[in-house]
Amino acid sequence: MTRLRGAPEPKAVPLLHEFSYVAHRSLDELLSFLAHHGDETQVFSGGTDLFVNIRAGLAAPRYVADLKSVSDLHEIAFNEREGLSIGACATVNELIANDTVRDRYAVLRTAAEQLATFQLRNRATVVGNIVTASPCGDMTSPLLCLGTDVVLVSVRGERRVPLGEFITGVKTTQIATDEIVTRVIVGTGRIDAAGGYRKLKRIKGHDLGVVAVALIKSMPAVRVAISSAAPTPVLLPEFGADAPVAEIQASAQAAISPIDDVRCTAEYRRFMVDVYIRRLMEEVPA
Ligand SMILES: Cc1cc2nc3c(=O)[nH]c(=O)nc-3n(C[C@H](O)[C@H](O)[C@H](O)COP(=O)(O)OP(=O)(O)OC[C@H]3O[C@@H](n4cnc5c(N)ncnc54)[C@H](O)[C@@H]3O)c2cc1C
């Protein structure tokens, strides 16, 4: 490489911020590590959000702690009393392949199938999607419709928070630096509900949602949640089975506050929310 006389020596710039990788075998070990180093650590599971952020300079943790080495965080389990428990390391493809999800939590599977590509879903987790708390995360709206709690654990103990309270803003949650989410629990209240998920993208292939609507008919109620149309996904108040589409659309328009950005105008987002509510009300069987 030629260099102008007097020009400074080129510096080697690392492609990735340097960090230490830690992998604990037990949850207790991990929690005690976080009790001491939580404010300089980021845990990860699939890493499909975290490492993109590190690479972009948006996160610079001293430690990255791999949750996959911890046993007991991988399971997707169901029982009639508690509902569906989705472990922190359960991938989106594992959710799609689960028989109970296919048979009894239809809207969850439909939305999961629209998250990125097959290859990415082999790594990406449901819990990672929620903790990222992106307004366009594909798992949040269906989970809000179904009624979901987030289980947070630290050396201080365990707490259970409704998903709607867990996400506090754009990419912010209630999680403390010494806590991890061990699982989410989808209740039994809307089990077997018919549902649908409509997602607007810029391209026909795989893309982040420009705006998305999840709708379930858990008779006698209709529940609707909307993504990418406000700082956090919005769950509308419950509607009766015979609520006119116009009433649901009016409620949605009052609840959302979309923005203009490089991907879409606020006006078009509002328009598509109305379109998707109408289509889902027609498509989803009662
Ligand atoms: C090419 C590409 C396409 C994508 N397309 C989509 C898409 O179509 N729809 C969509 O919704 N998303 C999409 N994403 C974003 C991403 O794949 C998802 O949000 C994914 O579900 C994140 O899961 P993960 O396990 O990889 O998270 P990670 O990267 O492991 O973690 C994400 C964040 O959550 C924290 N975290 C993870 N697990 C826990 C836990 N158990 N306790 C506490 N904190 C935790 C991490 O510290 C990090 O801040 C895409 C990403 C890429 C790179």
The ligand as a Gaussian input file, in Angstrom:
#p B3LYP/6-31G(d) Opt

LIG

0 1
 C      -30.584000     -11.270000       9.529000
 C      -31.525000     -11.085000      10.695000
 C      -32.887000     -11.118000      10.478000
 C      -33.776000     -10.970000      11.538000
 N      -35.115000     -11.001000      11.277000
 C      -35.982000     -10.879000      12.302000
 C      -37.390000     -10.951000      12.052000
 O      -37.855000     -11.154000      10.930000
 N      -38.222000     -10.764000      13.107000
 C      -37.750000     -10.547000      14.377000
 O      -38.566000     -10.405000      15.287000
 N      -36.428000     -10.473000      14.634000
 C      -35.526000     -10.647000      13.642000
 N      -34.183000     -10.580000      13.889000
 C      -33.705000     -10.307000      15.249000
 C      -33.323000     -11.552000      16.083000
 O      -32.990000     -12.648000      15.272000
 C      -34.459000     -11.986000      17.030000
 O      -34.806000     -10.919000      17.876000
 C      -34.087000     -13.221000      17.862000
 O      -35.268000     -13.832000      18.332000
 C      -33.176000     -12.917000      19.052000
 O      -32.921000     -14.123000      19.753000
 P      -31.423000     -14.528000      20.173000
 O      -31.520000     -15.764000      20.973000
 O      -30.533000     -14.573000      19.000000
 O      -31.043000     -13.285000      21.097000
 P      -29.603000     -12.869000      21.625000
 O      -28.865000     -12.108000      20.587000
 O      -28.922000     -14.037000      22.254000
 O      -30.046000     -11.868000      22.800000
 C      -30.762000     -10.701000      22.498000
 C      -30.763000      -9.755000      23.702000
 O      -31.460000     -10.336000      24.776000
 C      -30.609000     -10.579000      25.898000
 N      -30.989000     -11.905000      26.347000
 C      -31.137000     -13.008000      25.589000
 N      -31.602000     -14.025000      26.328000
 C      -31.744000     -13.545000      27.582000
 C      -32.192000     -14.123000      28.808000
 N      -32.606000     -15.395000      28.876000
 N      -32.202000     -13.359000      29.929000
 C      -31.816000     -12.072000      29.850000
 N      -31.380000     -11.463000      28.734000
 C      -31.347000     -12.195000      27.604000
 C      -29.182000     -10.453000      25.380000
 O      -28.313000      -9.955000      26.361000
 C      -29.360000      -9.465000      24.241000
 O      -29.363000      -8.150000      24.739000
 C      -33.268000     -10.739000      12.854000
 C      -31.886000     -10.714000      13.085000
 C      -31.011000     -10.879000      12.021000
 C      -29.532000     -10.855000      12.283000

